[in-house]
Amino acid sequence: MSLFETARKIYPRRVKGTFRSLKWLSMILLLGIYYAAPWLRWDRGPHVPDQAILVDLVGQRGYFFGIEIWPQEVYLLVGVLILAAIGLFFATALLGRVWCGYACPQTVWTDLFVWVERFVQGDRNARRKLDESAWTLEKLWKKTLTHLIWLLIGAVTGGAWVFYFNDAPTLFSDLWHLDVSWSVLGWIIALTLSTYFMAGFARENVCTYMCPYARFQSAMFDKDTLIITYEAERGEPRGKHKKGESWDGKGHCIDCDSCVIVCPMGIDIRDGLQMQCISCGLCIDACNSVMDKIELPRGLIRYDTESNQRQRREGYRTLDIAHRKSGKTVVPPQKMRWVRPRTVAYALILSTVGSLMLTAIVLRPMTELTVNHARAPQFVRLSDGSVRNNYQIKILNKSHDDRAYRLNTQGLSQARLEVLAAGDETVETLHVPANSVASFRVRVDTPEATAHGRSDIRFLLSETRNPAQNSGNTPESARHDSYFIR
């Protein structure tokens, strides 16, 4: 006796219709963006990568067109993650699992793999018959060709992902000449195999068992969320129907199972909304095509809300019994209620976080100053009685031009400042190359004082320019508060 049922392979049948066309359009658009984005160029000046979208792990920076993100600006990444999460919640509250049905990478690549399988092996019945048949030469070459194309797609997918972390033309040339590092090759192989396995074999099991989104999606639904629905008041009792027969006492559902056969998740939407449903709408296309053939109104399966369904059920109950099951009498759909507390709250969070991120990007300084007080020793008393504190400062120049700065202090009377560069050379002008961090040692001396303890001190950094340099821009400045011990 087996306690578990063996997973059945799903053979979704080809379907035509509005939502299938939307899925094709979404797949082509998203795959086009994914594969083409690493090849886009963006001129940032000399000595800076010109790839529009690049995660430069060596240079420890991220580039997104005109936006450059440094490791110190990790808060921007946090903001992006918050926007992505709240945006997903917002879309779910409005349109149900529209992300799962049209934009999720698992859905997009699975659609592509199923298309390849259908192109090589045939539609639903042909694929099932081929799997159930004995191994022949025809089965061998069809299966081999299918898996070779899957592996090729996986390799292109894995390679495209690695392009986002390297200069795409350079890496492509290295791949072409088989001159790549083992780390890059390892990532490509790992991503190739993961794409091959997820889209070729796991498919709907990823959505059902691996993805956590299916488990908590209902927490974001309400009675006005747009979901896939079956109009039982109109469709039941279901049964076979022959052309010319009366519809009296019969529902419009002829129990053809077309909605089940085309479903990539293998569920029957007539049983109600289920966790596995990804709201792709293919069952709607299949049902509408059947309704057209038997000359009945479309919409037996439709995108609708729980609130509208309840109102439509009440409308059917008020119809005359003689017309309730007649051929073309249906209750018209109700209006959508887009604005409600849940969607307003999500929209406010999105606008607030987006505004804060935009403000942070626009107003962020191009120069940053960091000061660390020396701990061993915390101060030194010199032979003339004065007190010295040592500091380590770092100046970050985010611009694409070399800059020169001067450093001053504020808060301590009669303080003397001395900046030491490499080799203990005293400098007055602090030169920092473009897109880099420069470190300096700083000594601050004060005359002998009767008071002892800790005092506040502020370091002021200001850019120095000659009259002909960048006259149209405001010089950069920065400050950092620290302490002085005596």
C-alpha positions in Angstrom: 0.0 0.0 0.0 1.4 3.4 -1.0 0.6 6.4 1.2 1.5 8.9 -1.5 0.3 9.3 -5.1 2.9 9.5 -7.8 3.0 13.0 -9.4 1.3 12.9 -12.8 3.0 14.7 -15.7 0.8 17.5 -17.0 0.4 17.8 -20.8 -1.2 21.3 -21.4 -2.9 21.5 -24.8 -2.3 24.4 -27.1 -4.9 27.2 -26.9 -5.6 30.4 -28.8 -7.2 33.5 -27.4 -6.7 36.9 -25.8 -4.9 35.8 -22.7 -2.7 33.3 -24.5 -1.7 36.2 -26.8 -0.9 38.4 -23.7 1.3 35.6 -22.4 3.2 35.4 -25.6 3.6 39.1 -25.7 4.8 39.2 -22.0 7.2 36.3 -22.6 8.8 37.9 -25.7 9.1 41.3 -24.0 10.6 40.0 -20.7 13.0 37.6 -22.4 14.0 40.3 -24.8 14.8 42.7 -21.9 16.6 39.9 -20.0 18.9 38.9 -22.9 19.4 42.4 -24.4 19.9 44.5 -21.3 23.6 43.6 -20.7 24.5 44.8 -24.2 23.1 48.3 -23.7 25.8 51.0 -23.4 25.8 54.1 -21.2 28.6 56.7 -21.5 29.9 57.6 -18.1 33.2 59.1 -19.1 36.7 57.7 -19.1 37.9 54.9 -16.7 34.3 53.9 -15.9 32.4 50.9 -17.3 30.1 51.9 -20.1 27.7 49.0 -19.6 24.2 50.4 -18.8 23.3 47.7 -16.2 26.3 46.2 -14.4 27.1 44.8 -11.0 30.9 45.4 -10.7 32.0 43.0 -8.0 35.7 43.9 -8.5 35.1 47.6 -8.3 32.4 47.2 -5.6 29.8 49.2 -7.4 26.5 48.8 -9.2 25.5 50.7 -12.3 22.0 51.3 -13.6 22.0 53.7 -16.5 22.7 57.1 -14.9 22.6 55.8 -11.3 25.8 54.6 -9.6 25.5 52.7 -6.3 28.4 52.3 -3.9 28.6 49.8 -1.0 28.0 52.6 1.5 24.6 53.2 -0.2 23.1 49.8 0.6 20.0 51.6 1.8 19.1 52.1 -1.9 19.1 48.3 -2.3 16.9 48.0 0.7 14.5 50.5 -0.9 14.4 48.6 -4.1 13.5 45.4 -2.2 10.8 47.2 -0.3 9.4 48.6 -3.5 9.4 45.2 -5.2 7.7 43.5 -2.2 5.0 46.2 -1.8 4.5 46.4 -5.6 3.9 42.7 -5.7 1.4 43.0 -2.8 -0.3 45.9 -4.6 -0.6 44.0 -7.9 -1.9 41.0 -6.0 -4.6 43.0 -4.1 -5.8 44.4 -7.5 -5.3 41.6 -10.0 -4.7 38.4 -8.0 -1.7 36.3 -9.0 -1.1 38.2 -12.3 2.7 38.2 -11.5 2.7 34.4 -11.4 0.7 34.0 -14.6 2.6 36.5 -16.8 5.9 37.7 -15.3 7.4 35.2 -12.9 10.7 33.8 -14.4 9.5 30.2 -13.6 6.4 30.8 -15.7 8.2 32.6 -18.5 10.8 29.9 -19.0 8.4 27.0 -18.5 6.2 28.5 -21.3 9.2 28.6 -23.5 10.2 25.0 -22.7 6.7 23.8 -23.3 6.6 25.6 -26.6 9.9 23.8 -27.6 8.4 20.5 -26.5 5.2 21.1 -28.5 7.2 22.2 -31.6 9.4 19.1 -31.6 7.0 16.4 -30.3 3.5 17.7 -31.1 0.5 18.9 -29.1 -0.9 17.3 -26.0 -2.1 13.9 -27.3 1.1 13.4 -29.4 3.3 14.1 -26.5 1.4 11.8 -24.2 1.4 9.0 -26.8 5.1 9.5 -27.4 5.9 9.2 -23.6 3.8 6.1 -23.3 5.2 4.3 -26.4 8.2 2.1 -26.5 11.6 3.5 -27.3 12.0 3.8 -31.1 14.3 5.8 -33.3 11.6 8.4 -33.7 11.1 8.8 -29.9 14.9 8.9 -29.4 15.6 11.7 -31.8 12.6 13.8 -30.7 13.5 13.5 -27.1 17.2 14.1 -27.8 16.4 17.2 -29.9 14.0 18.5 -27.2 16.6 18.2 -24.4 19.4 19.7 -26.5 17.3 22.8 -27.2 16.4 23.0 -23.5 20.1 22.9 -22.6 20.9 25.5 -25.2 18.3 27.8 -23.8 19.6 27.1 -20.3 23.1 27.9 -21.4 22.0 31.2 -23.0 20.1 32.0 -19.9 23.0 31.3 -17.6 25.4 33.2 -19.8 23.1 36.2 -19.9 22.9 36.3 -16.1 26.7 36.3 -15.8 26.9 39.1 -18.4 25.2 41.4 -15.7 28.3 40.9 -13.6 30.9 41.3 -16.3 31.5 43.5 -19.4 29.2 41.6 -21.9 31.3 42.1 -25.1 34.5 41.2 -23.3 33.1 38.1 -21.6 31.4 37.0 -24.9 34.8 37.2 -26.6 36.4 35.2 -23.8 33.7 32.5 -24.1 34.0 32.4 -27.8 37.8 31.8 -27.5 37.3 29.4 -24.5 39.3 31.7 -22.3 37.2 32.2 -19.1 37.9 31.6 -15.4 36.6 28.5 -13.7 34.4 30.7 -11.4 32.6 32.2 -14.4 32.3 28.9 -16.1 31.0 27.3 -12.9 28.2 29.9 -12.6 27.2 29.4 -16.2 27.0 25.6 -15.8 25.1 25.9 -12.5 22.5 28.4 -14.0 22.2 26.3 -17.1 21.4 23.1 -15.2 19.0 25.0 -12.8 17.1 26.5 -15.7 17.0 23.1 -17.5 15.7 21.3 -14.4 13.2 24.0 -13.2 11.6 24.7 -16.6 12.0 21.2 -18.1 11.1 18.9 -15.2 9.9 20.7 -12.0 7.5 23.2 -13.7 4.3 23.4 -11.8 5.8 21.7 -8.8 7.9 24.8 -8.2 4.8 26.9 -7.9 3.0 24.4 -5.7 5.7 23.1 -3.4 8.7 25.4 -3.6 7.4 29.0 -4.0 6.2 30.5 -0.7 4.0 33.1 -2.5 1.3 30.5 -3.2 1.0 29.9 0.6 0.3 33.4 1.7 -1.3 35.0 -1.3 -4.8 34.6 0.2 -3.7 37.1 3.0 -3.6 39.8 0.2 -6.9 38.9 -1.4 -10.2 40.5 -0.5 -13.7 40.4 -1.9 -12.7 42.9 -4.6 -9.6 41.2 -5.9 -9.7 40.1 -9.5 -9.4 36.3 -9.7 -10.3 33.5 -12.1 -13.9 32.4 -11.4 -16.4 29.9 -12.7 -20.0 31.0 -12.8 -21.7 28.0 -11.3 -25.2 29.5 -11.3 -25.0 29.7 -15.1 -22.9 26.6 -15.7 -24.6 24.0 -13.5 -25.9 21.3 -13.9 -23.2 20.6 -16.4 -23.6 17.8 -19.0 -23.1 16.9 -22.7 -25.1 18.8 -25.2 -26.0 18.1 -28.9 -26.6 20.8 -31.4 -30.3 21.6 -31.7 -31.2 20.4 -28.2 -33.0 22.6 -25.7 -31.1 24.2 -22.9 -34.0 24.0 -20.5 -32.9 22.6 -17.2 -29.2 22.4 -18.3 -26.2 24.6 -17.5 -24.0 26.1 -20.1 -21.0 24.0 -19.1 -21.0 21.0 -21.4 -18.3 19.2 -19.4 -15.8 19.2 -22.2 -12.9 19.6 -19.7 -11.2 22.1 -22.1 -10.4 24.3 -19.1 -8.6 21.5 -17.4 -6.7 20.3 -20.4 -5.1 23.7 -21.2 -4.3 24.5 -17.6 -0.5 24.4 -17.0 -1.1 23.6 -13.3 -3.5 20.7 -14.2 -6.4 22.0 -11.9 -10.1 22.3 -12.5 -11.2 25.9 -11.9 -14.8 24.7 -11.7 -13.9 23.4 -8.2 -13.3 26.9 -7.1 -10.2 29.1 -6.6 -7.2 26.9 -5.6 -3.8 27.5 -4.3 -2.2 26.2 -7.5 -4.0 28.6 -9.8 -1.6 31.2 -11.2 -4.3 33.3 -12.9 -2.9 32.9 -16.4 -6.3 33.0 -18.0 -5.8 30.1 -20.4 -8.9 28.4 -19.1 -10.8 31.5 -20.0 -9.6 31.3 -23.6 -10.5 27.6 -23.8 -14.0 28.1 -22.4 -14.7 31.1 -24.6 -13.7 29.2 -27.7 -16.2 26.4 -26.7 -18.9 29.0 -26.0 -18.4 30.4 -29.5 -18.8 27.0 -31.1 -22.1 26.3 -29.2 -23.3 29.8 -29.8 -23.5 30.8 -26.1 -22.3 34.1 -24.5 -18.7 34.1 -23.4 -17.7 34.6 -19.7 -18.7 31.3 -18.1 -15.1 31.3 -16.8 -13.8 34.8 -16.4 -11.7 37.3 -14.4 -14.1 38.5 -11.7 -14.2 39.4 -8.1 -15.9 37.6 -5.2 -18.1 40.6 -4.6 -19.3 40.7 -8.3 -19.9 37.0 -8.2 -22.1 37.3 -5.2 -24.1 40.0 -6.9 -24.4 38.0 -10.1 -25.7 35.0 -8.2 -28.4 37.2 -6.7 -29.2 38.4 -10.2 -29.6 34.8 -11.5 -32.0 34.0 -8.6 -34.2 36.9 -9.7 -34.4 35.7 -13.3 -37.6 33.9 -14.4 -37.2 30.1 -14.1 -37.9 29.7 -17.8 -35.1 32.0 -18.8 -32.5 31.1 -16.2 -31.1 28.2 -18.2 -32.0 29.5 -21.6 -29.4 29.9 -24.2 -28.4 33.6 -24.1 -29.8 35.0 -20.9 -26.9 36.0 -18.6 -26.4 38.6 -15.9 -24.1 41.4 -17.0 -20.8 41.9 -15.1 -20.5 44.5 -12.4 -18.0 47.3 -12.1 -14.6 46.8 -10.5 -13.9 48.6 -7.3 -10.2 49.6 -7.6 -10.0 52.2 -4.8 -10.3 50.6 -1.4 -8.4 50.8 1.9 -6.0 48.0 1.1 -5.0 49.4 -2.3 -4.8 52.9 -1.0 -2.4 51.8 1.8 -0.1 50.0 -0.7 -0.1 53.0 -3.0 0.8 55.3 -0.2 3.7 53.1 0.9 5.0 52.8 -2.7 4.8 56.6 -3.3 6.5 57.3 0.1 9.4 54.9 -0.3 9.8 55.9 -4.0 9.9 59.6 -3.1 12.5 58.9 -0.3 14.7 57.0 -2.7 14.4 59.6 -5.4 15.3 62.3 -2.9 18.3 60.3 -1.6 19.6 59.7 -5.2 19.2 63.4 -6.2 20.6 64.9 -3.0 23.4 62.4 -2.2 26.8 64.0 -2.0 29.6 63.1 -4.3 32.2 63.4 -1.5 32.1 61.5 1.8 34.4 61.9 4.8 35.0 59.3 7.4 37.2 59.9 10.5 38.4 57.3 13.0 40.0 58.3 16.2 43.2 56.3 17.1 42.6 53.9 20.1 46.2 53.1 21.0 47.2 55.4 22.4 44.2 57.7 22.6 46.4 60.8 23.2 50.0 61.7 23.5 51.5 64.4 25.7 54.4 66.1 23.9 57.6 67.5 25.5 56.2 71.1 25.3 53.1 70.1 27.3 50.7 70.1 24.3 48.3 67.2 23.7 48.2 65.3 20.4 45.4 63.0 19.0 45.8 60.9 15.9 43.1 60.2 13.4 42.7 58.0 10.3 40.5 59.7 7.7 39.1 58.3 4.4 37.8 60.5 1.6 35.5 58.9 -0.9 35.3 60.7 -4.3 32.3 59.4 -6.2 32.7 61.7 -9.2 34.5 60.7 -12.4 37.0 63.5 -12.0 40.1 63.8 -9.9 39.5 66.2 -6.9 41.7 68.1 -4.5 40.6 69.0 -0.9 41.6 70.9 2.2 40.9 69.8 5.7 40.2 72.0 8.7 38.9 71.6 12.2 36.2 73.4 14.2 35.4 73.3 17.9 38.8 73.4 19.5 40.6 76.7 20.1 44.2 77.0 19.0 44.2 73.5 17.5 47.0 72.7 15.0 46.2 70.2 12.2 48.8 68.2 10.2 47.9 65.8 7.4 50.3 63.0 6.5 50.2 61.1 3.2 52.1 58.0 2.3 55.6 58.0 3.7 54.8 60.4 6.4 54.9 63.3 4.0 53.1 66.4 5.3 50.5 67.7 2.7 48.2 70.6 2.7 46.2 69.6 -0.4 44.6 66.2 -0.3 44.4 64.7 -3.8 41.8 61.9 -4.4 41.6 60.2 -7.8 38.2 59.8 -9.5 36.0 56.9 -8.3 38.2 56.0 -5.4 38.9 56.2 -1.7 42.0 57.9 -0.3 43.4 57.4 3.2 45.4 59.9 5.2 46.7 60.2 8.8 45.9 63.3 10.7 47.5 64.8 13.8 45.7 67.4 15.9 47.7 69.2 18.6 46.3 71.6 21.3 48.3 73.7 23.8 48.5 72.4 27.4 45.2 72.9 29.2 44.1 72.6 32.8 40.8 70.9 31.8 41.0 67.2 31.0 38.6 64.7 29.4 36.8 64.5 26.1 35.9 67.4 23.8 34.0 67.6 20.6 35.8 68.3 17.3 34.5 68.7 13.8 36.5 68.0 10.7 35.6 70.1 7.7 36.6 69.0 4.2 36.3 71.5 1.3 37.2 71.1 -2.4 39.8 73.4 -3.8 39.7 74.4 -7.5 41.6 76.7 -9.7 39.5 79.4 -11.5 39.4 77.5 -14.8 38.2 74.2 -13.3 34.5 73.3 -13.2 33.5 76.9 -12.7 29.9 76.1 -13.3 29.5 73.6 -10.4 29.4 74.2 -6.7 32.6 72.9 -4.9 32.1 69.7 -2.9 32.3 69.7 0.9 31.8 67.2 3.7 32.1 67.1 7.5 32.4 64.6 10.2 32.0 64.9 14.0 34.6 63.2 16.3 36.2 63.8 19.7 39.5 64.9 21.2 40.9 63.5 24.4 43.3 65.3 26.7 
